[in-house]
Amino acid sequence: MIALYLDCPSGISGDMLLAGMADLGLDLAPLERLFRQAGLEVQLGTVKDTRRGLAGKRLEIRSAVKQPLRRLPEITKLLGALGLPVEVFQRSKQSFERLAAVEAKVHGVDPSVIHFHEVGAVDTVVDVVGAFWGLYELGVTTVHASPLPWFRGQVHCAHGLLPLPAPAVVELLQGKPVFSTDHTVELVTPTGALLVDQLVDEFRSGPQGALQRCGIGLGSMELADQPNALRCQLYVPSPPAGPTTKPYADTECTEEVIQFSTNIDHLTGEELGSCFDALFEAGALDVLFLPGMMKKNRPGGQLQVLCRPDHVANVQQAVFQQTLSLGVRRQRLERVVLPRREAFAETPLGKLSVKQADMEGNQYERPEFRALQELAQRTGRSVAQLRYLLGPVSESDQQYAGITTEGEDVSSKGDGLEK
């Protein structure tokens, strides 16, 4: 699992978050190409800058075309034209739907008539889409954040002069932890509040795990007493504390895995079979198809795909691409695994690749099926014969298999075996 911690002592905005992810190593060029392919001529880049002695990156978005006011249908159409990964599209669309509902509530109108004004501008669309796209590209599966600063003052917007925090920010931050400050400037923008509302899984005092790297996203203004900066810290979370004792604690371990499942009744057998290799190439640990009867009495079944958290983005995309399913269920599971390792076992037919596992003080070996297939091809025997022959071998079995008992190299007998 890869987690992102947002340290927000001076607040958060959409451009600060995207700049912070760029400072973590996110390449913005592919995102710019997506917007250009959708007909939006924008230039995305970052510049190195400092705020109160702290160095980081500041986002720059340039567009030569004046952007129109957009309602939710126009933004949804724009999102659909970007060619985003399904997860990024869905989360971006959900965010703008959430914002439309909030704006409608604070202004007392129906969501369908909401003009997004500043939020409909191309830079804010880039900020929202870029945040979800950036998490996808970085492989982040969970987001944590610090409490947010509260501030006061006034701000000029399309509706006139409004108090700070803006009404939409107040609505979006309900239930989130905040702390009081003396600042009279906008520390948390509506876009920043929206992203906090949609991204953050848990608020905590700091990252808990192995820190990988830190990116600094800088805001556009200077603050009098502190850097106007968002610290984006990428880390691997510590495993949850478990019971101090458990059966066979010296041999087994617990790990977290992600399971995708989707119902399939629209693929042929050939198409379904071809999915498996692609899913394994994307990082799947295991793939299973459970046959059953679907709606309208159609034969079908459920596809289940297991992967580690750090492969969740690639595997999810592969599931959608390979099945064209319209929805995938995703859940975190805990599994208990035995310590295992790859090794080679000496057999009467030569060395064989095996998996070794430890349990209750004993060691167990199981031949790799692919190794058995290769050995079967070299010896002209079937895998079933090899499984029988490579167990306890009697003298009659050795004679049947052509195996010598005097240490002779069987490859000299024409079986093509290597020493």
Contacts in CASP RR format, 6 or more apart in sequence:
PFRMAT RR
TARGET T0000
AUTHOR 0000-0000-0000
METHOD contacts of the structure
MODEL  1
MIALYLDCPSGISGDMLLAGMADLGLDLAPLERLFRQAGLEVQLGTVKDT
RRGLAGKRLEIRSAVKQPLRRLPEITKLLGALGLPVEVFQRSKQSFERLA
AVEAKVHGVDPSVIHFHEVGAVDTVVDVVGAFWGLYELGVTTVHASPLPW
FRGQVHCAHGLLPLPAPAVVELLQGKPVFSTDHTVELVTPTGALLVDQLV
DEFRSGPQGALQRCGIGLGSMELADQPNALRCQLYVPSPPAGPTTKPYAD
TECTEEVIQFSTNIDHLTGEELGSCFDALFEAGALDVLFLPGMMKKNRPG
GQLQVLCRPDHVANVQQAVFQQTLSLGVRRQRLERVVLPRREAFAETPLG
KLSVKQADMEGNQYERPEFRALQELAQRTGRSVAQLRYLLGPVSESDQQY
AGITTEGEDVSSKGDGLEK
1 141 0 8 1.000
1 142 0 8 1.000
1 236 0 8 1.000
1 237 0 8 1.000
1 256 0 8 1.000
1 309 0 8 1.000
1 310 0 8 1.000
2 138 0 8 1.000
2 139 0 8 1.000
2 140 0 8 1.000
2 141 0 8 1.000
2 212 0 8 1.000
2 234 0 8 1.000
2 235 0 8 1.000
2 236 0 8 1.000
2 309 0 8 1.000
2 310 0 8 1.000
3 140 0 8 1.000
3 141 0 8 1.000
3 142 0 8 1.000
3 143 0 8 1.000
3 144 0 8 1.000
3 207 0 8 1.000
3 234 0 8 1.000
3 235 0 8 1.000
3 236 0 8 1.000
3 237 0 8 1.000
4 135 0 8 1.000
4 138 0 8 1.000
4 140 0 8 1.000
4 142 0 8 1.000
4 143 0 8 1.000
4 144 0 8 1.000
4 232 0 8 1.000
4 233 0 8 1.000
4 234 0 8 1.000
4 235 0 8 1.000
5 143 0 8 1.000
5 144 0 8 1.000
5 145 0 8 1.000
5 146 0 8 1.000
5 204 0 8 1.000
5 206 0 8 1.000
5 207 0 8 1.000
5 231 0 8 1.000
5 232 0 8 1.000
5 233 0 8 1.000
5 234 0 8 1.000
5 235 0 8 1.000
6 12 0 8 1.000
6 17 0 8 1.000
6 143 0 8 1.000
6 144 0 8 1.000
6 145 0 8 1.000
6 146 0 8 1.000
6 196 0 8 1.000
6 200 0 8 1.000
6 230 0 8 1.000
6 231 0 8 1.000
6 232 0 8 1.000
6 233 0 8 1.000
7 145 0 8 1.000
7 146 0 8 1.000
7 206 0 8 1.000
7 230 0 8 1.000
7 231 0 8 1.000
7 232 0 8 1.000
7 233 0 8 1.000
8 145 0 8 1.000
8 146 0 8 1.000
8 147 0 8 1.000
8 148 0 8 1.000
8 149 0 8 1.000
8 230 0 8 1.000
9 146 0 8 1.000
9 149 0 8 1.000
9 226 0 8 1.000
10 149 0 8 1.000
10 187 0 8 1.000
10 223 0 8 1.000
10 226 0 8 1.000
10 227 0 8 1.000
10 228 0 8 1.000
10 229 0 8 1.000
10 230 0 8 1.000
11 148 0 8 1.000
11 149 0 8 1.000
11 187 0 8 1.000
11 188 0 8 1.000
11 230 0 8 1.000
12 148 0 8 1.000
12 187 0 8 1.000
12 188 0 8 1.000
12 189 0 8 1.000
12 192 0 8 1.000
12 193 0 8 1.000
12 195 0 8 1.000
12 196 0 8 1.000
12 230 0 8 1.000
13 127 0 8 1.000
13 188 0 8 1.000
13 189 0 8 1.000
13 191 0 8 1.000
13 192 0 8 1.000
13 219 0 8 1.000
13 230 0 8 1.000
14 124 0 8 1.000
14 127 0 8 1.000
14 128 0 8 1.000
14 131 0 8 1.000
14 189 0 8 1.000
14 191 0 8 1.000
14 192 0 8 1.000
14 195 0 8 1.000
15 58 0 8 1.000
15 59 0 8 1.000
15 61 0 8 1.000
15 123 0 8 1.000
15 127 0 8 1.000
15 219 0 8 1.000
15 220 0 8 1.000
16 59 0 8 1.000
16 217 0 8 1.000
16 218 0 8 1.000
16 219 0 8 1.000
16 229 0 8 1.000
16 230 0 8 1.000
17 127 0 8 1.000
17 131 0 8 1.000
17 192 0 8 1.000
17 195 0 8 1.000
17 217 0 8 1.000
17 230 0 8 1.000
17 232 0 8 1.000
18 26 0 8 1.000
18 28 0 8 1.000
18 59 0 8 1.000
18 126 0 8 1.000
18 127 0 8 1.000
18 130 0 8 1.000
18 131 0 8 1.000
18 134 0 8 1.000
19 46 0 8 1.000
19 56 0 8 1.000
19 57 0 8 1.000
19 58 0 8 1.000
19 59 0 8 1.000
19 217 0 8 1.000
19 218 0 8 1.000
19 219 0 8 1.000
19 230 0 8 1.000
20 56 0 8 1.000
20 57 0 8 1.000
20 215 0 8 1.000
20 216 0 8 1.000
20 217 0 8 1.000
20 230 0 8 1.000
20 232 0 8 1.000
21 131 0 8 1.000
21 134 0 8 1.000
21 135 0 8 1.000
21 138 0 8 1.000
21 215 0 8 1.000
21 232 0 8 1.000
22 28 0 8 1.000
22 45 0 8 1.000
22 46 0 8 1.000
22 57 0 8 1.000
22 59 0 8 1.000
22 217 0 8 1.000
23 46 0 8 1.000
23 56 0 8 1.000
23 57 0 8 1.000
23 215 0 8 1.000
23 216 0 8 1.000
23 217 0 8 1.000
23 232 0 8 1.000
24 138 0 8 1.000
24 213 0 8 1.000
24 214 0 8 1.000
24 215 0 8 1.000
24 232 0 8 1.000
24 234 0 8 1.000
26 134 0 8 1.000
26 137 0 8 1.000
26 138 0 8 1.000
27 137 0 8 1.000
28 44 0 8 1.000
28 45 0 8 1.000
28 46 0 8 1.000
29 44 0 8 1.000
30 137 0 8 1.000
31 44 0 8 1.000
31 126 0 8 1.000
31 129 0 8 1.000
31 130 0 8 1.000
31 133 0 8 1.000
31 134 0 8 1.000
32 42 0 8 1.000
32 43 0 8 1.000
32 44 0 8 1.000
32 45 0 8 1.000
34 82 0 8 1.000
34 83 0 8 1.000
34 84 0 8 1.000
34 133 0 8 1.000
35 42 0 8 1.000
35 44 0 8 1.000
35 82 0 8 1.000
35 122 0 8 1.000
35 126 0 8 1.000
36 42 0 8 1.000
37 81 0 8 1.000
37 82 0 8 1.000
37 83 0 8 1.000
38 78 0 8 1.000
38 80 0 8 1.000
38 81 0 8 1.000
38 82 0 8 1.000
38 83 0 8 1.000
39 81 0 8 1.000
40 63 0 8 1.000
40 65 0 8 1.000
40 78 0 8 1.000
40 122 0 8 1.000
41 63 0 8 1.000
41 64 0 8 1.000
41 65 0 8 1.000
42 61 0 8 1.000
42 62 0 8 1.000
42 63 0 8 1.000
42 122 0 8 1.000
42 126 0 8 1.000
43 60 0 8 1.000
43 61 0 8 1.000
43 62 0 8 1.000
43 63 0 8 1.000
44 59 0 8 1.000
44 60 0 8 1.000
44 61 0 8 1.000
44 126 0 8 1.000
45 59 0 8 1.000
45 60 0 8 1.000
45 61 0 8 1.000
46 57 0 8 1.000
46 58 0 8 1.000
46 59 0 8 1.000
46 60 0 8 1.000
47 57 0 8 1.000
47 58 0 8 1.000
47 60 0 8 1.000
48 55 0 8 1.000
48 56 0 8 1.000
48 57 0 8 1.000
48 58 0 8 1.000
49 55 0 8 1.000
49 56 0 8 1.000
49 57 0 8 1.000
49 58 0 8 1.000
49 218 0 8 1.000
50 56 0 8 1.000
50 218 0 8 1.000
51 218 0 8 1.000
51 219 0 8 1.000
51 222 0 8 1.000
51 223 0 8 1.000
51 227 0 8 1.000
51 228 0 8 1.000
51 229 0 8 1.000
52 222 0 8 1.000
52 223 0 8 1.000
52 226 0 8 1.000
52 227 0 8 1.000
52 228 0 8 1.000
53 227 0 8 1.000
54 216 0 8 1.000
54 218 0 8 1.000
54 227 0 8 1.000
54 229 0 8 1.000
55 216 0 8 1.000
56 215 0 8 1.000
56 216 0 8 1.000
56 217 0 8 1.000
56 218 0 8 1.000
56 229 0 8 1.000
57 215 0 8 1.000
57 216 0 8 1.000
57 217 0 8 1.000
57 218 0 8 1.000
58 217 0 8 1.000
58 218 0 8 1.000
58 219 0 8 1.000
58 220 0 8 1.000
59 217 0 8 1.000
61 122 0 8 1.000
61 123 0 8 1.000
61 126 0 8 1.000
63 122 0 8 1.000
63 123 0 8 1.000
67 120 0 8 1.000
67 121 0 8 1.000
67 122 0 8 1.000
68 74 0 8 1.000
69 115 0 8 1.000
69 116 0 8 1.000
69 117 0 8 1.000
69 120 0 8 1.000
70 78 0 8 1.000
70 115 0 8 1.000
70 116 0 8 1.000
70 120 0 8 1.000
71 112 0 8 1.000
71 113 0 8 1.000
71 114 0 8 1.000
71 115 0 8 1.000
71 116 0 8 1.000
72 96 0 8 1.000
72 97 0 8 1.000
72 100 0 8 1.000
72 111 0 8 1.000
72 112 0 8 1.000
72 114 0 8 1.000
72 116 0 8 1.000
75 96 0 8 1.000
75 116 0 8 1.000
75 120 0 8 1.000
75 125 0 8 1.000
76 93 0 8 1.000
76 96 0 8 1.000
78 125 0 8 1.000
79 89 0 8 1.000
79 92 0 8 1.000
79 93 0 8 1.000
79 96 0 8 1.000
79 129 0 8 1.000
80 89 0 8 1.000
82 89 0 8 1.000
82 129 0 8 1.000
83 89 0 8 1.000
84 92 0 8 1.000
84 129 0 8 1.000
84 133 0 8 1.000
85 133 0 8 1.000
85 136 0 8 1.000
85 313 0 8 1.000
85 317 0 8 1.000
86 316 0 8 1.000
86 317 0 8 1.000
86 320 0 8 1.000
87 132 0 8 1.000
87 136 0 8 1.000
87 313 0 8 1.000
87 316 0 8 1.000
87 317 0 8 1.000
88 129 0 8 1.000
88 132 0 8 1.000
88 133 0 8 1.000
88 136 0 8 1.000
91 132 0 8 1.000
91 198 0 8 1.000
92 128 0 8 1.000
92 129 0 8 1.000
92 132 0 8 1.000
94 198 0 8 1.000
95 128 0 8 1.000
95 132 0 8 1.000
95 194 0 8 1.000
95 195 0 8 1.000
95 198 0 8 1.000
96 116 0 8 1.000
96 128 0 8 1.000
97 111 0 8 1.000
98 194 0 8 1.000
98 197 0 8 1.000
98 198 0 8 1.000
99 116 0 8 1.000
99 119 0 8 1.000
99 168 0 8 1.000
99 190 0 8 1.000
99 194 0 8 1.000
100 111 0 8 1.000
100 114 0 8 1.000
100 116 0 8 1.000
101 111 0 8 1.000
102 168 0 8 1.000
102 171 0 8 1.000
102 172 0 8 1.000
103 111 0 8 1.000
103 114 0 8 1.000
103 116 0 8 1.000
103 119 0 8 1.000
103 168 0 8 1.000
104 110 0 8 1.000
104 111 0 8 1.000
104 113 0 8 1.000
104 114 0 8 1.000
105 171 0 8 1.000
106 167 0 8 1.000
106 168 0 8 1.000
106 171 0 8 1.000
107 114 0 8 1.000
107 159 0 8 1.000
107 167 0 8 1.000
115 158 0 8 1.000
116 124 0 8 1.000
117 157 0 8 1.000
117 158 0 8 1.000
117 159 0 8 1.000
118 124 0 8 1.000
118 157 0 8 1.000
118 158 0 8 1.000
118 190 0 8 1.000
119 190 0 8 1.000
119 191 0 8 1.000
124 191 0 8 1.000
127 191 0 8 1.000
127 192 0 8 1.000
127 195 0 8 1.000
128 191 0 8 1.000
128 194 0 8 1.000
128 195 0 8 1.000
131 195 0 8 1.000
131 199 0 8 1.000
132 199 0 8 1.000
134 140 0 8 1.000
135 143 0 8 1.000
135 199 0 8 1.000
136 313 0 8 1.000
137 313 0 8 1.000
138 234 0 8 1.000
139 310 0 8 1.000
139 312 0 8 1.000
139 313 0 8 1.000
140 234 0 8 1.000
141 258 0 8 1.000
141 309 0 8 1.000
141 310 0 8 1.000
141 312 0 8 1.000
141 313 0 8 1.000
142 201 0 8 1.000
142 202 0 8 1.000
142 237 0 8 1.000
143 199 0 8 1.000
143 200 0 8 1.000
143 201 0 8 1.000
144 200 0 8 1.000
144 201 0 8 1.000
144 202 0 8 1.000
144 203 0 8 1.000
144 204 0 8 1.000
144 206 0 8 1.000
144 207 0 8 1.000
145 196 0 8 1.000
145 200 0 8 1.000
145 202 0 8 1.000
145 203 0 8 1.000
145 204 0 8 1.000
146 203 0 8 1.000
146 204 0 8 1.000
146 205 0 8 1.000
146 206 0 8 1.000
147 176 0 8 1.000
147 177 0 8 1.000
147 178 0 8 1.000
147 179 0 8 1.000
147 203 0 8 1.000
148 173 0 8 1.000
148 176 0 8 1.000
148 177 0 8 1.000
148 178 0 8 1.000
148 179 0 8 1.000
148 187 0 8 1.000
148 188 0 8 1.000
148 196 0 8 1.000
149 178 0 8 1.000
149 179 0 8 1.000
149 180 0 8 1.000
149 181 0 8 1.000
149 183 0 8 1.000
149 187 0 8 1.000
149 188 0 8 1.000
150 165 0 8 1.000
150 178 0 8 1.000
150 179 0 8 1.000
150 180 0 8 1.000
150 181 0 8 1.000
151 164 0 8 1.000
151 165 0 8 1.000
151 181 0 8 1.000
151 183 0 8 1.000
151 184 0 8 1.000
151 185 0 8 1.000
151 186 0 8 1.000
151 187 0 8 1.000
151 188 0 8 1.000
152 163 0 8 1.000
152 164 0 8 1.000
152 183 0 8 1.000
152 184 0 8 1.000
153 163 0 8 1.000
153 164 0 8 1.000
153 184 0 8 1.000
153 185 0 8 1.000
154 161 0 8 1.000
154 162 0 8 1.000
154 163 0 8 1.000
154 164 0 8 1.000
155 161 0 8 1.000
155 162 0 8 1.000
155 163 0 8 1.000
155 164 0 8 1.000
155 166 0 8 1.000
155 186 0 8 1.000
157 166 0 8 1.000
164 184 0 8 1.000
164 185 0 8 1.000
164 186 0 8 1.000
165 173 0 8 1.000
165 186 0 8 1.000
165 188 0 8 1.000
165 193 0 8 1.000
166 186 0 8 1.000
166 190 0 8 1.000
168 190 0 8 1.000
168 193 0 8 1.000
169 188 0 8 1.000
169 189 0 8 1.000
169 190 0 8 1.000
169 193 0 8 1.000
172 190 0 8 1.000
172 193 0 8 1.000
172 194 0 8 1.000
172 196 0 8 1.000
172 197 0 8 1.000
173 188 0 8 1.000
173 193 0 8 1.000
173 196 0 8 1.000
173 197 0 8 1.000
176 196 0 8 1.000
176 197 0 8 1.000
176 200 0 8 1.000
176 203 0 8 1.000
177 203 0 8 1.000
181 187 0 8 1.000
183 223 0 8 1.000
185 221 0 8 1.000
185 223 0 8 1.000
188 196 0 8 1.000
207 233 0 8 1.000
207 235 0 8 1.000
207 237 0 8 1.000
208 237 0 8 1.000
208 238 0 8 1.000
209 235 0 8 1.000
209 236 0 8 1.000
209 237 0 8 1.000
209 238 0 8 1.000
210 235 0 8 1.000
210 236 0 8 1.000
210 238 0 8 1.000
211 233 0 8 1.000
211 234 0 8 1.000
211 235 0 8 1.000
212 234 0 8 1.000
212 235 0 8 1.000
212 236 0 8 1.000
213 233 0 8 1.000
213 234 0 8 1.000
214 231 0 8 1.000
214 232 0 8 1.000
214 233 0 8 1.000
214 234 0 8 1.000
215 231 0 8 1.000
215 232 0 8 1.000
215 233 0 8 1.000
215 234 0 8 1.000
216 229 0 8 1.000
216 230 0 8 1.000
216 231 0 8 1.000
216 232 0 8 1.000
217 229 0 8 1.000
217 230 0 8 1.000
217 231 0 8 1.000
217 232 0 8 1.000
218 227 0 8 1.000
218 228 0 8 1.000
218 229 0 8 1.000
218 230 0 8 1.000
219 228 0 8 1.000
219 229 0 8 1.000
219 230 0 8 1.000
220 228 0 8 1.000
221 228 0 8 1.000
222 228 0 8 1.000
239 254 0 8 1.000
239 256 0 8 1.000
246 252 0 8 1.000
248 359 0 8 1.000
248 360 0 8 1.000
251 338 0 8 1.000
251 339 0 8 1.000
251 358 0 8 1.000
251 359 0 8 1.000
251 360 0 8 1.000
251 361 0 8 1.000
252 336 0 8 1.000
252 337 0 8 1.000
252 338 0 8 1.000
252 339 0 8 1.000
252 359 0 8 1.000
253 336 0 8 1.000
253 337 0 8 1.000
253 339 0 8 1.000
254 334 0 8 1.000
254 335 0 8 1.000
254 336 0 8 1.000
254 337 0 8 1.000
255 308 0 8 1.000
255 334 0 8 1.000
255 335 0 8 1.000
255 337 0 8 1.000
256 308 0 8 1.000
256 309 0 8 1.000
256 332 0 8 1.000
256 333 0 8 1.000
256 334 0 8 1.000
256 335 0 8 1.000
257 285 0 8 1.000
257 306 0 8 1.000
257 307 0 8 1.000
257 308 0 8 1.000
257 309 0 8 1.000
257 332 0 8 1.000
257 333 0 8 1.000
257 334 0 8 1.000
257 335 0 8 1.000
258 306 0 8 1.000
258 307 0 8 1.000
258 308 0 8 1.000
258 309 0 8 1.000
258 312 0 8 1.000
258 315 0 8 1.000
258 330 0 8 1.000
258 331 0 8 1.000
258 332 0 8 1.000
258 333 0 8 1.000
259 304 0 8 1.000
259 305 0 8 1.000
259 306 0 8 1.000
259 330 0 8 1.000
259 331 0 8 1.000
259 333 0 8 1.000
260 303 0 8 1.000
260 304 0 8 1.000
260 305 0 8 1.000
260 307 0 8 1.000
260 315 0 8 1.000
260 316 0 8 1.000
260 319 0 8 1.000
260 328 0 8 1.000
260 329 0 8 1.000
260 330 0 8 1.000
261 302 0 8 1.000
261 303 0 8 1.000
261 304 0 8 1.000
261 305 0 8 1.000
261 328 0 8 1.000
261 329 0 8 1.000
261 331 0 8 1.000
262 302 0 8 1.000
262 303 0 8 1.000
262 319 0 8 1.000
262 323 0 8 1.000
262 325 0 8 1.000
262 327 0 8 1.000
262 328 0 8 1.000
262 329 0 8 1.000
263 294 0 8 1.000
263 300 0 8 1.000
263 301 0 8 1.000
263 302 0 8 1.000
263 303 0 8 1.000
263 325 0 8 1.000
264 272 0 8 1.000
264 289 0 8 1.000
264 300 0 8 1.000
264 301 0 8 1.000
264 302 0 8 1.000
264 303 0 8 1.000
264 323 0 8 1.000
264 325 0 8 1.000
265 294 0 8 1.000
265 295 0 8 1.000
265 298 0 8 1.000
265 299 0 8 1.000
265 300 0 8 1.000
265 301 0 8 1.000
266 324 0 8 1.000
267 275 0 8 1.000
267 323 0 8 1.000
272 289 0 8 1.000
272 303 0 8 1.000
274 322 0 8 1.000
275 287 0 8 1.000
275 303 0 8 1.000
275 322 0 8 1.000
275 323 0 8 1.000
276 287 0 8 1.000
278 318 0 8 1.000
278 321 0 8 1.000
278 322 0 8 1.000
279 287 0 8 1.000
279 305 0 8 1.000
279 315 0 8 1.000
279 318 0 8 1.000
279 319 0 8 1.000
279 322 0 8 1.000
280 287 0 8 1.000
281 318 0 8 1.000
282 307 0 8 1.000
282 311 0 8 1.000
282 314 0 8 1.000
282 315 0 8 1.000
282 317 0 8 1.000
282 318 0 8 1.000
283 307 0 8 1.000
283 308 0 8 1.000
283 311 0 8 1.000
283 314 0 8 1.000
283 315 0 8 1.000
284 305 0 8 1.000
284 306 0 8 1.000
284 307 0 8 1.000
284 311 0 8 1.000
284 315 0 8 1.000
284 318 0 8 1.000
285 306 0 8 1.000
285 307 0 8 1.000
285 308 0 8 1.000
286 304 0 8 1.000
286 305 0 8 1.000
286 306 0 8 1.000
287 303 0 8 1.000
287 304 0 8 1.000
287 305 0 8 1.000
287 306 0 8 1.000
288 303 0 8 1.000
288 304 0 8 1.000
288 305 0 8 1.000
288 306 0 8 1.000
289 301 0 8 1.000
289 302 0 8 1.000
289 303 0 8 1.000
289 304 0 8 1.000
290 301 0 8 1.000
290 302 0 8 1.000
290 304 0 8 1.000
291 299 0 8 1.000
291 300 0 8 1.000
291 301 0 8 1.000
292 299 0 8 1.000
292 300 0 8 1.000
292 301 0 8 1.000
292 302 0 8 1.000
293 299 0 8 1.000
293 300 0 8 1.000
294 300 0 8 1.000
294 301 0 8 1.000
303 319 0 8 1.000
303 323 0 8 1.000
303 325 0 8 1.000
305 315 0 8 1.000
305 319 0 8 1.000
306 333 0 8 1.000
307 315 0 8 1.000
309 332 0 8 1.000
312 330 0 8 1.000
316 328 0 8 1.000
316 330 0 8 1.000
319 325 0 8 1.000
319 328 0 8 1.000
320 327 0 8 1.000
320 328 0 8 1.000
338 357 0 8 1.000
338 358 0 8 1.000
338 359 0 8 1.000
339 357 0 8 1.000
339 358 0 8 1.000
340 355 0 8 1.000
340 356 0 8 1.000
340 357 0 8 1.000
340 358 0 8 1.000
341 355 0 8 1.000
341 356 0 8 1.000
342 353 0 8 1.000
342 354 0 8 1.000
342 355 0 8 1.000
342 356 0 8 1.000
342 368 0 8 1.000
343 353 0 8 1.000
343 354 0 8 1.000
343 355 0 8 1.000
343 356 0 8 1.000
343 365 0 8 1.000
344 351 0 8 1.000
344 352 0 8 1.000
344 353 0 8 1.000
344 354 0 8 1.000
345 351 0 8 1.000
345 352 0 8 1.000
345 354 0 8 1.000
345 365 0 8 1.000
345 367 0 8 1.000
347 390 0 8 1.000
348 389 0 8 1.000
348 390 0 8 1.000
348 393 0 8 1.000
348 398 0 8 1.000
348 401 0 8 1.000
348 403 0 8 1.000
348 410 0 8 1.000
349 375 0 8 1.000
349 379 0 8 1.000
349 386 0 8 1.000
349 389 0 8 1.000
349 390 0 8 1.000
349 401 0 8 1.000
349 403 0 8 1.000
349 410 0 8 1.000
349 415 0 8 1.000
349 417 0 8 1.000
350 410 0 8 1.000
350 417 0 8 1.000
350 419 0 8 1.000
352 367 0 8 1.000
352 368 0 8 1.000
352 371 0 8 1.000
352 372 0 8 1.000
352 375 0 8 1.000
352 390 0 8 1.000
353 367 0 8 1.000
353 368 0 8 1.000
353 370 0 8 1.000
353 371 0 8 1.000
354 365 0 8 1.000
354 366 0 8 1.000
354 367 0 8 1.000
354 368 0 8 1.000
354 371 0 8 1.000
355 365 0 8 1.000
355 366 0 8 1.000
355 368 0 8 1.000
356 363 0 8 1.000
356 364 0 8 1.000
356 365 0 8 1.000
357 363 0 8 1.000
357 364 0 8 1.000
357 365 0 8 1.000
357 366 0 8 1.000
358 364 0 8 1.000
367 386 0 8 1.000
367 387 0 8 1.000
367 390 0 8 1.000
369 383 0 8 1.000
372 383 0 8 1.000
372 386 0 8 1.000
372 387 0 8 1.000
373 383 0 8 1.000
375 381 0 8 1.000
375 386 0 8 1.000
375 417 0 8 1.000
376 382 0 8 1.000
376 383 0 8 1.000
376 385 0 8 1.000
376 386 0 8 1.000
378 415 0 8 1.000
378 416 0 8 1.000
378 417 0 8 1.000
379 386 0 8 1.000
379 415 0 8 1.000
379 416 0 8 1.000
379 417 0 8 1.000
380 415 0 8 1.000
381 389 0 8 1.000
381 401 0 8 1.000
385 401 0 8 1.000
388 397 0 8 1.000
389 397 0 8 1.000
389 401 0 8 1.000
389 403 0 8 1.000
393 401 0 8 1.000
393 403 0 8 1.000
395 405 0 8 1.000
397 403 0 8 1.000
398 404 0 8 1.000
398 405 0 8 1.000
402 410 0 8 1.000
402 413 0 8 1.000
403 410 0 8 1.000
404 410 0 8 1.000
404 413 0 8 1.000
409 417 0 8 1.000
409 419 0 8 1.000
410 417 0 8 1.000
411 417 0 8 1.000
411 418 0 8 1.000
411 419 0 8 1.000
END
